[in-house]
Amino acid sequence: MRIEEIAAKALEAVGDDRYKLALLVAKRAEAIANGAQILVDVNAQKMKYTDIALLEIAQGKVSLEGIIESNR
């Protein structure tokens, strides 16, 4: 699957709100960079953290509510 298709699915998953998507990708990519477990089956060595986060969002593995709760 191409990154454009993944981004479109991820955007749908957050109700077509680009701001929420950007926030969610940034927070999730930061968590992955800090050692969080990757929730999708990909080769993490060959992908950027932001792309992994986008894929997780597109597959419904991560939500904004979950990110907000984990930061409290």
Backbone as CSV, one residue per row, in Angstrom:
resi,resn,N_x,N_y,N_z,CA_x,CA_y,CA_z,C_x,C_y,C_z
1,MET,0.851,-1.187,0.000,0.000,0.000,0.000,0.892,1.245,0.000
2,ARG,0.514,2.221,-0.793,1.298,3.451,-0.883,0.966,4.381,0.278
3,ILE,1.914,5.251,0.595,1.765,6.150,1.745,0.578,7.095,1.562
4,GLU,0.269,7.464,0.318,-0.881,8.349,0.078,-2.188,7.668,0.469
5,GLU,-2.289,6.370,0.158,-3.488,5.608,0.510,-3.592,5.450,2.031
6,ILE,-2.460,5.215,2.659,-2.434,5.077,4.119,-2.858,6.390,4.767
7,ALA,-2.331,7.497,4.257,-2.665,8.818,4.800,-4.160,9.114,4.647
8,ALA,-4.739,8.730,3.518,-6.170,8.960,3.291,-7.007,8.158,4.285
9,LYS,-6.630,6.899,4.530,-7.352,6.074,5.503,-7.197,6.630,6.911
10,ALA,-5.988,7.086,7.242,-5.740,7.650,8.567,-6.560,8.920,8.767
11,LEU,-6.662,9.731,7.714,-7.452,10.962,7.786,-8.926,10.637,8.027
12,GLU,-9.427,9.601,7.359,-10.805,9.152,7.592,-10.993,8.718,9.049
13,ALA,-9.976,8.052,9.606,-10.068,7.517,10.966,-10.199,8.610,12.025
14,VAL,-9.750,9.829,11.701,-9.873,10.941,12.658,-10.943,11.925,12.220
15,GLY,-11.877,11.475,11.409,-12.998,12.331,11.001,-12.604,13.436,10.048
16,ASP,-11.620,13.184,9.187,-11.141,14.157,8.199,-10.640,15.457,8.823
17,ASP,-10.114,15.373,10.033,-9.559,16.541,10.717,-8.036,16.486,10.622
18,ARG,-7.481,17.297,9.733,-6.025,17.270,9.497,-5.238,17.667,10.742
19,TYR,-5.771,18.591,11.529,-5.079,19.003,12.751,-4.967,17.830,13.718
20,LYS,-6.058,17.114,13.923,-6.032,15.953,14.821,-5.065,14.895,14.310
21,LEU,-5.068,14.674,12.986,-4.170,13.677,12.405,-2.714,14.074,12.633
22,ALA,-2.396,15.329,12.386,-1.013,15.791,12.583,-0.590,15.634,14.043
23,LEU,-1.475,15.989,14.958,-1.187,15.870,16.386,-0.986,14.413,16.779
24,LEU,-1.854,13.563,16.297,-1.794,12.146,16.631,-0.536,11.495,16.061
25,VAL,-0.196,11.801,14.817,1.018,11.251,14.211,2.249,11.715,14.989
26,ALA,2.293,12.990,15.339,3.450,13.521,16.070,3.607,12.848,17.427
27,LYS,2.513,12.741,18.164,2.572,12.130,19.503,2.936,10.651,19.423
28,ARG,2.349,9.935,18.470,2.615,8.495,18.353,4.040,8.235,17.862
29,ALA,4.516,9.041,16.909,5.888,8.886,16.410,6.891,9.156,17.536
30,GLU,6.592,10.138,18.374,7.449,10.434,19.519,7.481,9.253,20.488
31,ALA,6.326,8.662,20.726,6.247,7.505,21.618,7.059,6.332,21.060
32,ILE,6.948,6.099,19.755,7.707,5.013,19.122,9.206,5.292,19.240
33,ALA,9.601,6.529,19.010,11.010,6.911,19.115,11.534,6.697,20.534
34,ASN,10.646,6.835,21.501,11.032,6.653,22.908,10.870,5.217,23.384
35,GLY,10.635,4.296,22.448,10.634,2.884,22.798,9.287,2.211,22.920
36,ALA,8.205,2.882,22.535,6.880,2.253,22.604,6.811,1.088,21.623
37,GLN,6.016,0.098,21.964,5.866,-1.073,21.102,5.119,-0.699,19.825
38,ILE,5.620,-1.175,18.695,4.977,-0.923,17.409,3.806,-1.886,17.269
39,LEU,2.639,-1.363,16.915,1.397,-2.135,16.918,1.040,-2.760,15.569
40,VAL,1.873,-2.546,14.561,1.628,-3.134,13.243,2.836,-3.976,12.840
41,ASP,2.610,-4.902,11.935,3.664,-5.808,11.500,4.412,-5.196,10.314
42,VAL,5.479,-4.456,10.613,6.301,-3.827,9.578,7.770,-3.964,9.958
43,ASN,8.636,-3.736,8.992,10.062,-3.696,9.268,10.402,-2.284,9.731
44,ALA,10.521,-2.111,11.041,10.726,-0.785,11.626,12.069,-0.182,11.221
45,GLN,13.009,-1.025,10.807,14.321,-0.514,10.404,14.248,0.246,9.077
46,LYS,13.247,-0.077,8.269,13.147,0.510,6.929,12.089,1.597,6.819
47,MET,11.398,1.895,7.917,10.331,2.908,7.879,10.603,4.028,8.869
48,LYS,10.133,5.218,8.535,10.230,6.344,9.460,9.168,6.174,10.542
49,TYR,9.430,6.729,11.709,8.483,6.630,12.821,7.135,7.247,12.455
50,THR,7.163,8.344,11.703,5.902,8.989,11.323,5.079,8.104,10.400
51,ASP,5.754,7.376,9.501,5.035,6.472,8.601,4.430,5.296,9.367
52,ILE,5.162,4.796,10.356,4.640,3.712,11.191,3.409,4.206,11.956
53,ALA,3.503,5.415,12.521,2.383,5.995,13.266,1.167,6.158,12.357
54,LEU,1.383,6.628,11.148,0.301,6.812,10.177,-0.373,5.480,9.867
55,LEU,0.422,4.439,9.689,-0.109,3.110,9.403,-0.927,2.582,10.590
56,GLU,-0.434,2.811,11.799,-1.175,2.391,12.995,-2.528,3.095,13.091
57,ILE,-2.544,4.371,12.783,-3.789,5.151,12.824,-4.752,4.644,11.748
58,ALA,-4.232,4.411,10.537,-5.065,3.940,9.429,-5.690,2.585,9.743
59,GLN,-4.981,1.751,10.476,-5.492,0.425,10.826,-6.315,0.435,12.111
60,GLY,-6.496,1.617,12.717,-7.331,1.729,13.901,-6.679,1.226,15.174
61,LYS,-5.353,1.124,15.187,-4.642,0.611,16.358,-4.408,1.703,17.405
62,VAL,-4.462,2.969,16.969,-4.181,4.103,17.850,-5.274,5.149,17.658
63,SER,-5.695,5.774,18.754,-6.668,6.864,18.648,-6.190,8.052,19.468
64,LEU,-6.727,9.216,19.160,-6.328,10.426,19.878,-6.690,10.318,21.352
65,GLU,-7.828,9.712,21.649,-8.254,9.558,23.037,-7.225,8.737,23.822
66,GLY,-6.702,7.690,23.203,-5.701,6.851,23.857,-4.413,7.599,24.127
67,ILE,-4.014,8.450,23.204,-2.781,9.234,23.379,-2.960,10.250,24.498
68,ILE,-4.118,10.916,24.547,-4.375,11.919,25.574,-4.386,11.265,26.961
69,GLU,-5.036,10.106,27.069,-5.108,9.412,28.355,-3.728,8.988,28.846
70,SER,-2.847,8.552,27.949,-1.533,8.074,28.369,-0.615,9.217,28.797
71,ASN,-0.942,10.447,28.420,-0.129,11.600,28.811,-0.538,12.206,30.143
72,ARG,-1.624,11.747,30.724,-2.086,12.321,31.987,-1.379,11.725,33.166
